């Protein structure tokens, strides 16, 4: 007989697997890091709290355009930081304490390594609960779920140099606001932190090896975003870091364009890798894809019987809302083996909380053409609506890609204020198979709300 009915490795979305179905069963929860996963502690939630502070600062600086004279007297970084983590840390701590002392669960705060079929050895690395640091425990489970998330990747040129650096896991807890910062990477994390720190007064230089930021965006919208970024912080495109060393103020970077760059703080934002290594997955018979993701089928099952995986460690994209969806599916499948549900990986939206904000769902124009669709495209500007006039918006756009033969929406790409909220109507339409005309004409749109930009884009499509 196994020690536990269920073993969960990772406490991000994996923590939600302890449903009422397991109220009378034994569950082990293993966590080697901070309880609550990436989103709660170092990802979605704290970053957006910093973004909101940055938006407040940006609004003040921009007030004169509306006939309002305002000045930004200062930025109290410790107060901004402590407002964020004063709220988040207690949530993480209480989640840990509940699993340590709560009913039906046993928490192991340490590193899990598979030593057999559904058998895990845990080395305790953090104090808490009844287990002492340094102890090793071997436990078995009828079922095991791998939900270990991801971690920041570090370029070899930086790692081998020995220079100090920050990642998205650490930069939000800096003791003081630096005078200058270099950000390596032009993806979502880099774009968001470039906005946060530049808006708060830091001299930001972002180094991107490609010719635009956010390369997974629709090319047209990505180019428009890159043009806006160039007006807000120092952006070095088509540039790579070829060397790094310590300097008197922090870090000196050698760039491929030939000019050195000295900054107080270096932030690495070159992506995140699945936490699938170092766990002995091969011993358990769990196969891993070439990109490091744990291989799962449409139900969340790995290649080992009774072992499941979800979230960043196995999902095709690293998004909290996708991980939550997968957790709901796996939670059902764990207790309903004869009624398995499947993951839904189509029409998964994403957003970038930079300045301007960006949101997207579905295909880009390039991908739609490559897939052979007979497409129609509409680019609608915020500034062509009444509320866009009120905002004096000159840069916001909505781009929709549709199938000309069916009227269905294939993709949507928003850039501008509230993009992540405005796009939800289109996500709904795509998820339920509604045509652009039906969505535009079969409901009322509040005039003169900003949502009219969506209505006009749909009508134009």
N, C-alpha and C positions, 0 to 999 in steps of 0.2 A: 504493500500500500504506500502511495506517495505521501510525503510530509504535508503537501499542500494541494488543494484543489486547483489553485491558480497561482502562478508566479508572474509578477509584472516587473519588468526591468525598465525603469525610467518613469518619472513622475510628471511629465508634461501632460499631453492628452491621454497617456496611458493611465494616469491617476483616475480618470473618469470611468474606467472599466469596472470599478468596484460598485456595481449596481445592486439593487434590491435582490436580484437573482442570486447574489452571493451572500445574502444575509445570514444563512445558516451554514456557510462553508468557510474553509480556512484559506486565507489569501496572504501571500508574502509580497511585499513591495520593496524593491531594491533601488536605491538612488545613491550614486557616488558623488554627485555635485549638489547644487542648490535645489531645494525642493520646489517643484512647480514648473520646471522646464524653461526653455528659451524664451517663449512669448512673455510669460509673467515677469521674469527676472532681468533679462538682457535684450529682449526683442520688442515685439509689437507694442506692448503696453507702455513701458517706460519711455521708449523712443517717441511715441506720440505725445506723451506729456511734455517732453522737451520741445517737440515740434510746436505745440500750442504756445509755449512761452516765446518761441522764435517768431511765430505769427503775430503775437501781440507787439513785439519789438518792431517788426516790419511794418505793421499797421501804423504805429506811431510815427515812424520815419516818413511814411508816405502820406501823412494826413494833410499836408499843405495842398495837395492836388484837389482836395474837396473844400478848400477855403477854411480849413481848421488848422490853426497854428499850434503845433505841439512839438515838444523836444523830449528826447530820450535821455533822462538825467543819469542813468547808470543801470548796470546789470549786476544783480547780486547772485553770482553763480552758486555759492553755498546754499542760499535760500531756494533757488530753483532746484538744485540737486536734492536737497533734503525734503522738499515738498514731494518729489517723486518717490524717493525710496522710503520716506517716512510712512508712505501709504502701502508700498509694495512689499517691503521686507516683513511687516507683521503678517501679511497674507501668506507669504511663503513659510514663515515660521509656524503659523497656526496649522497650515496644511501638513507640515512635517509632524507636529506634535499630535495631531489627530490620528495620523497613521501609526505613530509610535505607541500611543496610549489608548486609541479608540478601539471599538469592538471589531472582532472578526479579522483584523489585519495584524501582521507582524512586519515591522519595518527594519530593513537591514541597510544601514548607511555606509555603503562601501562599493567596491568594484566587483562586478559579477563576471565569472568566467565559466563557460560550459566545460564540464569534465566528463559528460556522458549524455545519453539520450534523456532529454528533459531533466538533467541533473546539473546543478549550478553550484560552484564554490564562490562564496562571498568573503572577501577580505575587508574587514571593517576599517574604514579610513577616516570616519568622522564621529565625534562623540554624539551620543543621543540614544536613548532607549536602554535596553538591558544588555547590549553588546559592547564590549570594550574595544577600543582602537587596537588594531593589530591581530585581533582574533580572526580565525577563519572558520566558516560554517559551510557544510555541504548540505544542500537541500534538494528535494525532488518535487516535481509537480505533475499533476495529471495533464495540465496545459500550461504553456509558457508564452508570454507575449513580450516581444522585443520592441521597445518604444524609447530608444536611447537618444533620439534626436540627432543633432549635428554640431559641428564646431567650426570656428574660423580657420581658414587656410592661410598659411604664411608663405610668401614667395621665397625661394631658396636664397636669392640675393640678399634678402633681409635676414633670414634665419641664420645664415652662415656668417654674417657680419658681426653679430653680437650686439647690435645697437638696440637701445630700448624702444619699445613700440607699444601701442595700444591696439585693441580690437574693439568691436562692438560690445564685447563682454565686459570690457573694463573702462572704456573712455568716458562713460557717463558718470563714473565715480571719481573723476579727477579732483584733487583737493582744491585746485585753483583754476580759473579760466586762463589758458595760455595766451601769449601775445600772438603766436603764429602756429599754424598747423599744416602739415602736408597729409593729404589723403590719397592713398594709392588704391585705385579701383574706380570704375565708372558705372557700377551697377546700382541696385536699389539702396544698399547700405551707404555707399559713398555719396549718392545724391542726397539722401536724407540728412546725413551728418554735415555735409557741406553747407546745406541750408541752415541747420541749427547753429553751428558755430560761427558762420559768417554773419548771421542775423544778430548774434549776441556780441559781435564786435571783434572776433578773431580774424586775423589775416589768413585766409584759407587758400591753399594751392592744391588743386586736384589734378592728379596725374592719371591719364587714361591712355592705354596703348592703342585704342581704336580711334576712328574719325568722328565718333559721336558718343554721347552717354546713352545708357539704357538700351543696349544693342538689341534686346529682345522685343522692344517696342516696334510698332509700325514705323517704317523708316521715315515717313513724312512727319509724323508726330514726334519721333525721337529727335529729328533734326531741329524742329521748332523748340523742343525743350532744351536742347544743347545751346541754341542761340540765346535763350533766356538765362541759362546758367552762366554763360560767358559775360553777361552784364552784371552778375552779382558776386562772383569770386573768380580768382585766377585759375583758369582752366587750361591745362597743357594737353592737347590732343595729339594723337600719333606719337606718343612719348612713353618711354619705358625707363625704369630705374635700373641702372647698370652697375651701381656701386653705392655703398652706404658706410658711414663711419660716425663716430661720436664727435661732437663739436662742443665748444665752450657753452653754448646755449641749449644744446640738445642733440640734434641729429643733422648731419650733412649728407645730402643725397646727390649722387652723380646721375644726371639725366642723359638719355640718348641724344637729345638735341644739343648737348654740349655745355649747357650752363649748370653750375652747381646750385643747390637749393639748401639753405640752412633754416631750420625751424625748431621751435621749442618742443613740439609734440608731433610724433609720427603715428598716424592711424592707418592700419591695414584693413582694407575693405575689398578683398579680392575673392570673396565667396565663402561658402561653408561646405564642409564635407560630412557625409554620414558617419555617425559613430558606430561603425560596424566592425572595426578592427580591434584586436586585442581582447576579444571576448571568447575565443575558442569556438567560433561558429562552425568551423570545419569538423570539430569533434562531434558536434551535435547533428551534423548532416545538413546544415543550413547553407545554401549556396548564396554567393554574393556576385552581383553583376560587375562588369569591368569598371564602372564608375563608382563602385563602393557601396551601392545600394543593396540592401538585402532583397533577394528575389522573392516575390510573392505572387500568388494568383489573384483573380478578380475578387476573391472572398477574403484575402488577407492571410492565406495559409502560405507558410514557407515550404521549402522542399523537405523539411523534417516533420514527421507526423506529430500532431499536437503542439506544434510551435507556430506562432503567428507573429506578424510584424505590422507596424503602422507608423505613420508620421514621417518626419524628415529622414529617418534611417532607411526608408524603403520607398517613399512616395516619389512620383515623377517631378513634382515641384514642392518646394519648401514653403508651405503656407499654413498658418494655424487653422484657418477655417477648413482646409482640406484635411488636416490631421484630426480635427474634431469630427468631421464626417466619417473618416475611416474608423475612429474609435467607436462611434455609434454602431457602425456595421459589425465590427469585430465583437463588441459587447453582446450584440444579438447572436452572432454565430457561435460564440463560446458555449451558449446554453441551448441553442437550437440547431444541432448538427444535421437534422433532416430538413431544415428550412433555411438554407444559407442565403444571405443577402449579398449583393455585389457592390463594389466600389463604383462610384460615378465620377469619372475623371474628365468629363466633357463640360464645356462652358464654365470652367473654373476661373473666377475673376481674380484680379490682383490690383493693388494700388501702391503708388509711391508718394509718400507724404513729404514731398520737397516743396520748392516754391518755383514754379507753380506745381500744384498737386496733379498727379496723373493717375488714371485708372484704365484698365483694359479687360476685355473678355473676348474669347473666340479668336478668329483668324486675323492676321494682318492682311493688308492688301496684297503683299507679295505672296504670302502663303496661299491665299484664296486663288490667285491666278495660277500658281504652280499646281494646285489641286485640280485645275481644270474647270472651275466654276465660271459661268457667264455672269460677271459681276457688274454691279452698279455701285458708285461711290458718292457720298455726300460729305463735304466739309462745311460745317456750320460754325460761325463765329459767335462767341458770347456777345460781342459788341453789337450784333445785329438784332438784339432783343432789348426790350424796354429796361429790364433790370440790369442788363449789361451796360446800358447807358448810365444808369444810376451808379454803377460801380466804376465807371470810366475804364472799363476793361478793353484792352487793345490786343491781348495775346491769347485769350482762352478760345479753345476750339473743341468741337465734337466731330469726330470722323466715324461714319458708319459705312460698313461694307455689306452689301446685300446680294442675294442671288436673284438675277433679273427674271428668271423663269418661274420662280416659286414665290417671290416676295418675302422670303425669310431673311432674317438678319444673320450674317455670317460672322461679323466681328464688330466691336465698338471700341473706340479709343478716345478718351476724354483727357483734356489738359486744361486746367484752370481751377478757380475756386470751387470747392465742394465737389470735385470730380468724383471722388469715391462714393458720394451719396447720390449724385445725379445719375450715375450709370446703372443704379439698381433697377430702374424701370426696364432698361434694355436687357439686363441679366434675366429678369422675370420673363420677358417676351421670348428670349432665346430658349430658356428652360422649358417653357410650355408650348413652344412651336407656334407662336403668334406671328403673323406677318407684320411688316412695318406699317402698312396701311391700317390694319385693324387696331394696332396700338395707338396710332396717331389719331384716328377718327372716332373710335368707339368709346371714348371716355372724354371727360372734360379736363382741361388743363387750366389751372388757376392763372389768371392774368392780373398783374404782370410779373408773376413769380419767375425765378431763374430757370425753373423746369421747362419754360417755353423754348429754351434752346434745344432741348431734347425733342419736343414736339416738332419744331421747325426742321430739325435734322431728319426726323422720320418722314415728314411730308416731302422733303427734298429728295430723300432716297426713293 
